[in-house]
């Protein structure tokens, strides 16, 4: 458990630091890009998230699953890399050939270069999937983190230079006609750099492709990919569809404020980086179920504290991350999205049962239940009630997924979770959040007083567990 914590912290730096840097850059973007143009930024990043899921095809998870047999690890590595390389190459060529047509379909007929750049970003990012998974599987979190941080720092410096130092005439010669293009172009440069940084791992790849292994992996991975698409529907469908249903200013404000809630997403992402390989390595352990239960409880309790900490401090975080007050019309989505991401993190823990029992199709059904809820409710209510609908729909979708995964898991792979206690602290989090937002309008002092009370109650209730961990260490 201690090793898991240490690796999660290091992976957390690798996952969080790049995103924190990008979130801080949000200040620069919002200050220089108006609401309507920011809707373009949000829309395109939502679109590429779907593309990345399809191109990775669930092979990151499949790599961890099939590499658990050490004799097969090199063969799994080779087969996975060549499949994703071939798939990415076909995608890139198709987009380059039909660039203008695709741009017309998505409403970017005047800026088809945006589509081209995003195709290249997706291509390079997908080539990184297996090499970065290799670092995680071989317990090399420092190298993984170094690559991610170097990429993020480079992207940030490039973006800052474009906004503040490089003459606009020179940028125009590069094809950057509008300021909204600067983040895209700097992202492309960072993706290219990432490919260069993992070249030593790519050079370990042999000219080997096992058809039999590939068929086993594709059978395992395609439901993971379909489930991943469902996750992206839950995470990004709202930001994608808003451009076509509500006005651009409101859609841009929603996207800008959503990035404040990304602080919770960062925490969940950091946790996922360390936990996925750990789950598969534990699956043969006779105490695996007890370990899974404890890890889920630790996550739920600590993540609840993080969630309330973010909500309690919205009053000053918004000044740092969303300096343009015209975006604050969407500020009330933040508590909803933060708690929604907490539900997703708990769901991710509860989903262990179908991954270790090779029932990934069930995970697909659960994920698409959430996705269908997201699609239908956004179409039904977004135009009439506005962007707040999208936030509430995200929370409902993740809650339903969490509940379904728990009950199905208890049927097929019972794990002794302390669900009554987890549920109590989620309910208390919801009550305290309501008080902070609705009764005290994000008052800093009241918010942090309630945060301290919440953290104190939780820590006191778990004092025996904490003391036992301290004595053990």
ABEGO torsion letter per residue (X at the ends): XAAAAAAAAAAAAAAAAAAAAAAAAAAAAAAABBAAAAAAAAAAAAAAAAAAAAAAGGAAAAAAAAAABAAAAAAAAAAAAAAAAAAAAAAAAAAAAAAAAAAAAAGAAABAAAAAAAAAAAAAAAAAAAAAAAAAAAGBAAAAAAAAAAAAAAAAAAAAAAAAABBAAAAAAAGBABAAAAAAAAAAAAAAAAAAAAAAAAAABBBBBBAAAAAAAAAAAAAAAAAAAAAAAAAAAAAAAAAAABBAAAAAAAAAAAAAAAAAAAAAAAAAAAAAAAAAAAAABAAAAAAAAAAAAAAAAAAAAAAAAAAAAAAAAAAAABABAAAAAAAAAAAAAAAAAAAAAAAAAAAAAAAAAGBAAAAAAAAAAAAAAAAAAAAAAAAAAEAAAAAAAAAAAAAAAAAAAAAAAAAABBBBBBAAAAAAAAAAAAAAAAAAAAAAGGBAAAAAAAAAAAAAAAAAAAAAAAAAAAAAX
